[in-house]
Amino acid sequence: MPMTEEALTKMYAQMGIGKEVYTYGEKILAKLEPRFREIDDIAEYNQLKVINAMQESQVSEACLLGTTGYGYNDLGRDRLEEVYARVFRTEDALVRPQITCGTHALALALMSNLRPGDELLSPVGKPYDTLEEVIGIRPSRGSLAEYGITYSQVALLPDGSFDYEGIRRALNSRTRLVTIQRSKGYQTRPTLSVKRIGELISFIKDIKPDVICMVDNCYGEFVETGEPSEAGADMVVGSLIKNPGGGLAPIGGYIAGTRECVENAAFRLTSPGLGKEVGASLGVLKDFYQGLFLAPAVTASALKGAVFAANLYEPLGFAVVPDSRESRHDIIQAVTFGNPEGVIAFCQGIQAAAPVDSHVTPQPWDMPGYDSRVIMAAGAFVSGSSIELSADGPIKPPYAVYFQGGLTWQHAKFGILKSLQSLVNKRLVEKRQLGL
């Protein structure tokens, strides 16, 4: 039976999307075809890049098998790390299920490459909330501060540009590592492009050539055709339950970079003297390989969802970052509501669109690692996977929500429409605002 617009509209209605919201969404989508074509072109390039890396590394069926115990001579684990090094154009990589999340990967990279008396510098302002305890901005057991590692930061200028003079003043003889957060985190600042990151690294290296430049690459992988490691970063760090895991990786993180930085991280992850030689891959290698294979296409779906969300909410009077026309450098879309009710309604709409746990209603709660109550919506196949359709935000001014993910564009579209429907149902957006 051929597909008709009437049948599709009826299906959306069955799923709780009113005619007004659906029609408004279709009007927005009609203008986005050129943007979506550009996203597809980037995905095609990155898909070829991943396949090429796998072919050059001679990935075989034997690589998909796991090991137990010490994991000595784990062919699949070692070959996967070779693939990641090729994809990110680095000397080496550490890709392990023993890395539990993005924060763990970042903490591992920092703690393994800093020593007592060193200083860590962030030239892009305050880092993501969960890193505050890692660094010791908020006191926590085992923080860098407890090991005598100091911290300095330079805020971005009001227009989002780098404060180059402030950075010059902050760099000193003890500055050992510079951490650059690519994505915005729980801020409404611009996400950093690979080009801008490269310019910043070049400026820093001209002043202090021996400093390690690390990029928190979370949410940015495969959004552009190049990665920060190709723009001068000594390390790029991320989570496998975000972009590079393609929705299949059930856990894990990666550190790709110079051989010395990666070896330091490996010795910290396992033990001095053991490093990368141990660490059983158990039964996850197939998901790691296949997830990476799917990552460019999955990232493109999430990116289309972010662009759609910006174009959907901006005409309704909500501040969106990036705005509807800006270039994209990660998959996150911030929407500022100015009140907690909007954040909560948005997240509840996203949850209602999930394939898993759609029947539950998310509420703000005191989540470990954050300094305020946080609401999180994610009915995911992998718990906490933010490459799957998800949204979250701290319940504090300016009351912004952060939307990301969508393993397929169709699910991302449905989730965004569901978030708007939730706002309409709660009278936080009036039907007349939809202009129909």
Helices and strands as residue ranges (DSSP letters): H 5-14, H 19-29, H 33-56, G 61-64, H 75-87, E 92-96, H 102-113, E 119-122, H 129-135, G 145-147, E 150-153, H 164-170, E 175-181, H 194-207, E 212-216, G 228-231, E 235-239, G 243-245, E 253-257, H 259-269, G 275-277, H 285-313, G 314-316, E 319-321, E 333-336, H 340-352, E 374-377, E 390-394, E 400-404, H 409-425, G 431-434
